[in-house]
């Protein structure tokens, strides 16, 4: 099950009408999502693609947003701070009963969660990533945005589907905050994430997601 199928399943199940996509790929890019989403009203935001709003998401939320949305897909700049801002801004413009889908939440290799994309083929091979199957995957440190919300915001629900690089699902509601057992440990390190990923992400498989639907 990929990101588009997840989005469409949520739209169909909940009768969603309005959709916002932050970070719009072109058909030539892997993971192109835009044309596959089946919804009545669809808006895109990307500074580098000719879409509904050709601008940064920060500029869109500050000056141009005019409505709330039923479902928001976030796949913009894969940097912790930006991903967190995109999630918070989306929550502020989410209709009751709406949902946010966040891509790239589950990096399984440390190299793919670096804040800059690794381009050297030997780096990829060294880290056990086959060049032909990797296709330049870059998660960035989006997972830290999920962790921050798990640590600080009791008024949302979060889980992550273990498919298509990790698709985080965020809704308004309530959650038991993630607790650090050792206050002297920095939770924003990959080693900490690797040891606690299931609890941080509330990781579920595709079958569990289908059961939730």
C-alpha positions, 0 to 999 in steps of 0.5 A: 500500500503506497501513499496515494492508496492510503490517502484515497482510502481515507478520503473514501472512508470519511467522505472528504472533499478538500485536499491540500498537498505540500510538496508536489512532485512532477510525473517524472519524479519517483512517488508522484502522487498528485494525479492519483488522488481522487477528491473534489477540491485539490490544492498543491503548494510547492515553490518549484512546481507549477501547481495551485500555489507556487510558493513555499509552505510558510508563505502559503500559510502566512499569506494565501490560505483561505480555507480549511481542509479535510486531508493534508499530505505533507511531503515538502522539505525533509527537514525537522523544523520545516516538517514540524511547522507544516504539521502545526500549520496544517493542524490549525487549518484542518476541518473537524474529523480531518487527517494529516498524512506525513511522508518519510517518517520511518528511515531504516538507514541512518544515512537516509535521515541526514539533513542533507541528501547523500549523493556519493555512490560509495556512501550508499554502498558502505551503508548497505544500500544497493544503488539500483534499488535506492533511487536517491531516497532521502527521508531527512529528519522528518521523524524528529517532527513526529517525536516532538509532537509525541513528546509535547502535544497531548491534543492529537493522535499519531500513528505511522504505517510501516509502508512507503517510507513510513506514512504518519497519520495525525488527527486531532484528539488525545494521546499519552505522551511519549516519556523518556526513561533517561532524562540525560539521553538526547532523544533527537539522535538516530541511535535513540530513534532506532531503539525506540522507533515503535513507541515514537512512531506508534508503528503499525503495519498495513493490515492494522491500518486497514482494520482501523478503516 
